[in-house]
Amino acid sequence: MRKHRIIKNRRRAAAVMLAAAMLVSLAAPFIAFSDVMVQTNGTVQAASVTVPEQMKLDYVEMAGFFQGLEGKSGNATVKRGEFAKLLKLASSEKSKKMSKVKTALYKDVSKKNRYAPYIRLAVEKGWMTGYVNGTFRPGSAVTYRDAAKACVVLLGYQNKADGTKRSGNALMEQFYDMEISNVLDVSEGHKMTKKELALLFYGVLESKNAAGTIYGQSIGLSVDEDGKLDFGAQLIKKGTGPVLLASDWKKQVPFSIPAGHLFRNEKSALESQVKEYDVLYYLAGTSSVYVYQRKVTGTLDQVIRSKDRTPKSVVVSGETYVLGTSQAKGFFAEDGTIAQNDEVTLLLGADGTIAFALEEQYIDKEVMGVISQITTKMSNSVNDSYVLCQDMAVVDTKGGIHHFLYDHNDQNYHAGDAVKVSVTDGETTIEKLPTNKGLLGQKIWQDEKQQIGDYTLDSGLRIYDITDGVVTRIYSSELDQVRFPSDGVLYYEEQNQRITALMVKGMTDGDKGVYGMVNHIKVKDITYLDDGEPLFTYEVTLMINGKEETSVYSSEEISGSYGNGTPSKITTKEGETRFYQLASVDVKGFSGKTILTAQGKRYYDDSVTVYYQTKNKVSYPITYAKCKSLPADKIKAYYVNEPGMAKKICMLVAYE
């Protein structure tokens, strides 16, 4: 295998200039844990993707719920006094400073009992109760019934529809209506172990509470762009790493790795799957090791720096990546070794930011996906001399974008082709993948059934649209009742009629058009073409990106009816401008990246335009955060309503 040198601190003069970067949406290749939870008729639905058990245990340990129980094995039973403390640490009260108890709480809980403050809090919050004989039994084992009732209250379901509080059996009935009751199969009197409580707590963390928020997020834990628990973010905070692996990588871990405690890209792995130049983190307390194989290769276009000239992020082959470690920032410092137009490999860590970099372009890897675009460029990757070559951008099935160089005379590959690219010992092999692209064409997506035609969706499926070189994440809810174009599928994978990877085209706008308010539009003139078709000249006043301007446009067609403050999509092609009136749907609420609408959940991204419109039809741009704070019944979401197009929310308008 060809060796690659880690970038050291040798000086090279770097000519820093601002390059016009090609804008391509990049979804960082996080591994999704679970489907977003949904609430129906007061019942919390659980996630459908299986998370390895040890990962759940590690996550709860990292969340800090078991402070004081670190010495206990997973099979040790937990006492009621200890459980009161665990509940405090697993709640929004986790940072509350505990004051001393001045009087005895129960017959068997004196004011000097080490758990007295926690027991008092647990009883006040309704998480736990004492017994009718005036005791609490802090030294007795906590039962499954105790834990189940506490889960219901933590999630905010302790009240009935009429506002009265549930207690006793009513709390248990509510618990059995919730999917988290399937986490453990034990009797109500079962004495709970530390491991069992950790698994139950994890189920609570990934559930939605009564307010519609992922419970973990409500107590300050990070969620990813899908609204799921972000394991990588927690690992960055609590784990040891990142460690750049050498060929004898096991020597870099200060303990023996038990069976089932090794993970690669957050999935169970074998030692043989760990490679040199992987990025590793470990948890000494649980003897778990997490390895990430997330690599990006390409040309350094630009280093983005803060005011003090410290590198913050880099643009590689048109994509922007955040520098996540001091080591990574050192690689791209002004006295570092990498200059603009150098070939580089970025090694991404658990949170998707750059952990390390390699000075040369390629290390061994294999990518399967779809070509988003091909460009011609000069590269010095061959014998340190500049050569003309083709740069192929390949989008993998998790949304990651990879760049590969090949012979500029090779015209066998085009945007939209499904390919398998392998890099071994510096040699790149490209293979076109056969796929029946029309198999799903003209089929209607049924989101309620997670089905298209005779095919169902894998629970971890991500869908990407590649249109005009732009990569856009599509969520299944945005495709509900949408008919797939006959040529709309670029690539998919399936097992037993279950789709595990899906990449399409033409179901989003790509980089076409902008979204804004048509504040005023009127016809100034009509002329007729040779074929008798009318050509309209319009005077249009637009509010785009917070600025209002009046322009004159010509078009043979205009769609929709317009008045002051009409949310619209505006496109210009070959000098002709068209306006499309957007369809609207009522907003019911917000949860993380999710917009809850009358048509179901939709998703927010940074391309969404947000306005506030007064009663006089005057529109002002506002932030998404400000919009979320306003009454939901005053907000409408807008999307392009065209056949074969995803119903992606492109504008939010809050009305006075």
RAWOLIN-V889519 format. One record per residue. N is the residue number from 1. RES is the residue in one small letter. PSI is psi as a letter, one per 20 degrees, with the letter a starting at -180 (none if undefined). BURIAL is # if it has 16 or more other ideal C-beta (glycine too) atoms within 10 Angstrom, else .. Layout:
BEGIN
N;RES;PSI;BURIAL, N;RES;PSI;BURIAL
END
This chain:
BEGIN
1;m;p;., 2;r;p;., 3;k;q;., 4;h;p;#, 5;r;p;., 6;i;p;., 7;i;p;#, 8;k;a;., 9;n;m;., 10;r;q;., 11;r;p;., 12;r;p;., 13;a;p;., 14;a;p;#, 15;a;o;., 16;v;p;., 17;m;q;., 18;l;o;., 19;a;q;., 20;a;o;., 21;a;p;., 22;m;p;., 23;l;o;., 24;v;p;#, 25;s;p;#, 26;l;p;#, 27;a;o;#, 28;a;p;#, 29;p;l;#, 30;f;q;#, 31;i;p;#, 32;a;p;#, 33;f;g;#, 34;s;r;#, 35;d;q;#, 36;v;p;#, 37;m;q;#, 38;v;q;#, 39;q;p;#, 40;t;p;., 41;n;l;., 42;g;j;., 43;t;p;., 44;v;p;#, 45;q;q;#, 46;a;r;#, 47;a;q;#, 48;s;i;., 49;v;p;., 50;t;p;., 51;v;p;#, 52;p;p;#, 53;e;g;., 54;q;h;#, 55;m;h;#, 56;k;g;#, 57;l;g;#, 58;d;h;#, 59;y;g;#, 60;v;h;#, 61;e;g;#, 62;m;h;#, 63;a;i;#, 64;g;j;., 65;f;h;#, 66;f;k;#, 67;q;p;., 68;g;i;., 69;l;j;#, 70;e;h;., 71;g;i;., 72;k;q;., 73;s;r;., 74;g;h;., 75;n;i;., 76;a;p;., 77;t;q;#, 78;v;p;#, 79;k;r;#, 80;r;h;#, 81;g;g;#, 82;e;h;#, 83;f;h;#, 84;a;g;#, 85;k;g;#, 86;l;g;#, 87;l;h;#, 88;k;g;#, 89;l;h;#, 90;a;j;#, 91;s;r;#, 92;s;i;., 93;e;j;#, 94;k;h;., 95;s;i;., 96;k;p;., 97;k;p;., 98;m;p;., 99;s;q;., 100;k;q;., 101;v;p;#, 102;k;h;., 103;t;q;., 104;a;p;., 105;l;g;#, 106;y;r;#, 107;k;h;., 108;d;j;#, 109;v;n;#, 110;s;r;., 111;k;i;., 112;k;i;., 113;n;p;#, 114;r;h;., 115;y;j;#, 116;a;g;#, 117;p;h;#, 118;y;h;#, 119;i;g;#, 120;r;g;#, 121;l;g;#, 122;a;h;#, 123;v;g;#, 124;e;h;., 125;k;i;#, 126;g;j;#, 127;w;h;#, 128;m;r;#, 129;t;q;., 130;g;a;#, 131;y;r;., 132;v;i;., 133;n;j;., 134;g;j;., 135;t;r;., 136;f;h;#, 137;r;l;#, 138;p;h;#, 139;g;i;., 140;s;q;#, 141;a;p;#, 142;v;p;#, 143;t;r;#, 144;y;h;#, 145;r;g;#, 146;d;g;#, 147;a;h;#, 148;a;g;#, 149;k;h;#, 150;a;h;#, 151;c;g;#, 152;v;g;#, 153;v;g;#, 154;l;g;#, 155;l;i;#, 156;g;k;., 157;y;k;#, 158;q;i;#, 159;n;q;., 160;k;r;., 161;a;h;., 162;d;j;., 163;g;i;., 164;t;q;., 165;k;q;., 166;r;q;#, 167;s;r;., 168;g;c;., 169;n;h;., 170;a;h;., 171;l;h;#, 172;m;h;#, 173;e;g;., 174;q;g;#, 175;f;g;#, 176;y;i;., 177;d;i;., 178;m;q;#, 179;e;h;., 180;i;i;#, 181;s;i;#, 182;n;i;., 183;v;g;#, 184;l;q;#, 185;d;m;., 186;v;r;., 187;s;r;., 188;e;h;., 189;g;j;., 190;h;p;#, 191;k;p;., 192;m;p;#, 193;t;r;#, 194;k;g;#, 195;k;g;#, 196;e;h;#, 197;l;h;#, 198;a;g;#, 199;l;h;#, 200;l;g;#, 201;f;h;#, 202;y;g;#, 203;g;h;#, 204;v;g;#, 205;l;h;#, 206;e;j;#, 207;s;q;#, 208;k;p;#, 209;n;a;#, 210;a;h;., 211;a;i;., 212;g;j;#, 213;t;q;#, 214;i;p;#, 215;y;g;#, 216;g;g;#, 217;q;h;#, 218;s;h;#, 219;i;j;#, 220;g;j;., 221;l;q;#, 222;s;q;., 223;v;q;#, 224;d;a;#, 225;e;i;#, 226;d;j;#, 227;g;k;#, 228;k;q;#, 229;l;p;#, 230;d;n;#, 231;f;g;#, 232;g;g;#, 233;a;h;#, 234;q;h;#, 235;l;h;#, 236;i;h;#, 237;k;g;., 238;k;i;#, 239;g;r;#, 240;t;p;., 241;g;a;#, 242;p;q;#, 243;v;p;#, 244;l;p;#, 245;l;q;#, 246;a;a;., 247;s;h;., 248;d;l;., 249;w;h;#, 250;k;h;., 251;k;i;., 252;q;i;., 253;v;p;#, 254;p;k;., 255;f;r;., 256;s;q;., 257;i;o;., 258;p;q;., 259;a;p;., 260;g;j;., 261;h;j;#, 262;l;p;#, 263;f;q;#, 264;r;p;#, 265;n;k;#, 266;e;k;#, 267;k;q;., 268;s;p;., 269;a;r;#, 270;l;q;., 271;e;h;., 272;s;i;., 273;q;i;., 274;v;p;#, 275;k;r;#, 276;e;q;., 277;y;j;#, 278;d;r;#, 279;v;p;#, 280;l;q;#, 281;y;q;#, 282;y;q;#, 283;l;o;#, 284;a;h;., 285;g;h;., 286;t;j;., 287;s;k;#, 288;s;q;#, 289;v;p;#, 290;y;o;#, 291;v;p;#, 292;y;p;#, 293;q;m;#, 294;r;o;#, 295;k;q;#, 296;v;p;#, 297;t;q;#, 298;g;a;#, 299;t;p;#, 300;l;o;#, 301;d;h;#, 302;q;q;#, 303;v;p;#, 304;i;p;., 305;r;q;#, 306;s;a;., 307;k;h;., 308;d;j;., 309;r;j;., 310;t;p;., 311;p;p;#, 312;k;g;., 313;s;r;#, 314;v;q;#, 315;v;o;#, 316;v;o;#, 317;s;l;#, 318;g;i;#, 319;e;q;#, 320;t;p;#, 321;y;p;#, 322;v;p;., 323;l;o;#, 324;g;i;#, 325;t;r;#, 326;s;h;., 327;q;g;#, 328;a;g;#, 329;k;h;#, 330;g;h;#, 331;f;h;#, 332;f;j;#, 333;a;r;#, 334;e;h;., 335;d;j;., 336;g;a;#, 337;t;i;#, 338;i;p;#, 339;a;r;., 340;q;q;., 341;n;j;#, 342;d;q;#, 343;e;p;#, 344;v;q;#, 345;t;p;#, 346;l;p;#, 347;l;o;#, 348;l;q;#, 349;g;a;#, 350;a;h;#, 351;d;j;#, 352;g;i;#, 353;t;r;#, 354;i;p;#, 355;a;g;#, 356;f;r;#, 357;a;q;#, 358;l;q;#, 359;e;h;#, 360;e;r;#, 361;q;g;#, 362;y;q;#, 363;i;r;#, 364;d;p;#, 365;k;r;#, 366;e;p;., 367;v;p;#, 368;m;p;#, 369;g;b;#, 370;v;p;#, 371;i;p;#, 372;s;h;#, 373;q;r;#, 374;i;p;#, 375;t;q;., 376;t;p;., 377;k;r;#, 378;m;p;., 379;s;q;#, 380;n;k;., 381;s;i;#, 382;v;o;., 383;n;k;., 384;d;k;., 385;s;q;., 386;y;p;., 387;v;q;., 388;l;p;., 389;c;r;#, 390;q;p;#, 391;d;o;#, 392;m;p;#, 393;a;o;#, 394;v;p;#, 395;v;p;#, 396;d;r;#, 397;t;i;#, 398;k;j;#, 399;g;i;#, 400;g;q;#, 401;i;p;#, 402;h;q;#, 403;h;p;#, 404;f;q;#, 405;l;q;#, 406;y;r;#, 407;d;p;., 408;h;i;#, 409;n;i;., 410;d;o;., 411;q;k;., 412;n;i;., 413;y;q;#, 414;h;q;., 415;a;p;#, 416;g;i;#, 417;d;p;#, 418;a;p;#, 419;v;q;#, 420;k;p;., 421;v;p;#, 422;s;p;., 423;v;o;#, 424;t;p;., 425;d;k;., 426;g;i;., 427;e;p;., 428;t;p;., 429;t;p;., 430;i;p;#, 431;e;p;., 432;k;q;., 433;l;p;., 434;p;p;., 435;t;q;., 436;n;n;., 437;k;h;#, 438;g;i;., 439;l;h;., 440;l;i;#, 441;g;q;., 442;q;j;., 443;k;q;#, 444;i;p;., 445;w;p;#, 446;q;n;., 447;d;h;#, 448;e;h;., 449;k;i;., 450;q;l;#, 451;q;q;#, 452;i;o;#, 453;g;c;., 454;d;j;., 455;y;q;#, 456;t;r;#, 457;l;q;#, 458;d;q;#, 459;s;h;., 460;g;j;#, 461;l;p;#, 462;r;p;#, 463;i;p;#, 464;y;p;#, 465;d;p;#, 466;i;o;#, 467;t;p;#, 468;d;k;., 469;g;i;#, 470;v;p;#, 471;v;p;#, 472;t;p;#, 473;r;p;#, 474;i;p;#, 475;y;q;#, 476;s;h;#, 477;s;h;#, 478;e;i;#, 479;l;j;#, 480;d;p;#, 481;q;j;., 482;v;p;#, 483;r;p;., 484;f;p;#, 485;p;q;#, 486;s;h;., 487;d;k;., 488;g;i;#, 489;v;o;#, 490;l;h;#, 491;y;q;#, 492;y;q;#, 493;e;q;#, 494;e;q;#, 495;q;o;., 496;n;l;., 497;q;k;., 498;r;o;., 499;i;p;#, 500;t;i;#, 501;a;p;#, 502;l;p;#, 503;m;p;#, 504;v;r;#, 505;k;q;#, 506;g;j;#, 507;m;j;#, 508;t;r;#, 509;d;i;#, 510;g;c;#, 511;d;j;., 512;k;p;., 513;g;r;#, 514;v;r;#, 515;y;p;#, 516;g;a;#, 517;m;p;#, 518;v;n;#, 519;n;h;#, 520;h;p;#, 521;i;p;#, 522;k;q;., 523;v;p;., 524;k;h;., 525;d;q;., 526;i;p;., 527;t;r;., 528;y;p;., 529;l;r;., 530;d;h;., 531;d;j;., 532;g;i;., 533;e;p;., 534;p;q;., 535;l;o;., 536;f;q;., 537;t;p;., 538;y;q;#, 539;e;o;., 540;v;p;#, 541;t;o;., 542;l;q;#, 543;m;o;#, 544;i;p;#, 545;n;k;., 546;g;j;., 547;k;p;., 548;e;p;., 549;e;q;., 550;t;p;., 551;s;r;., 552;v;p;., 553;y;q;#, 554;s;q;., 555;s;q;#, 556;e;i;., 557;e;q;., 558;i;p;#, 559;s;p;., 560;g;r;., 561;s;q;., 562;y;q;#, 563;g;a;., 564;n;p;., 565;g;l;#, 566;t;o;#, 567;p;p;#, 568;s;q;#, 569;k;p;#, 570;i;p;#, 571;t;q;., 572;t;p;., 573;k;p;., 574;e;l;., 575;g;i;., 576;e;p;., 577;t;p;#, 578;r;q;#, 579;f;p;#, 580;y;p;#, 581;q;p;#, 582;l;q;#, 583;a;q;., 584;s;q;#, 585;v;q;#, 586;d;q;., 587;v;p;#, 588;k;i;#, 589;g;a;#, 590;f;q;#, 591;s;o;#, 592;g;c;#, 593;k;j;#, 594;t;p;#, 595;i;o;#, 596;l;o;#, 597;t;r;#, 598;a;i;., 599;q;j;#, 600;g;a;#, 601;k;q;#, 602;r;r;#, 603;y;q;#, 604;y;p;#, 605;d;r;., 606;d;i;., 607;s;i;., 608;v;p;#, 609;t;p;#, 610;v;p;#, 611;y;q;#, 612;y;p;#, 613;q;p;#, 614;t;r;., 615;k;h;., 616;n;j;., 617;k;k;., 618;v;p;., 619;s;p;#, 620;y;p;., 621;p;p;#, 622;i;r;#, 623;t;q;., 624;y;h;., 625;a;g;., 626;k;g;., 627;c;g;#, 628;k;h;#, 629;s;i;., 630;l;r;#, 631;p;p;., 632;a;h;#, 633;d;i;., 634;k;j;., 635;i;p;#, 636;k;q;#, 637;a;q;#, 638;y;q;#, 639;y;r;#, 640;v;p;#, 641;n;n;., 642;e;q;., 643;p;p;., 644;g;j;., 645;m;q;#, 646;a;q;#, 647;k;m;#, 648;k;p;#, 649;i;p;#, 650;c;i;#, 651;m;q;#, 652;l;p;#, 653;v;p;#, 654;a;p;#, 655;y;p;#, 656;e;none;.
END
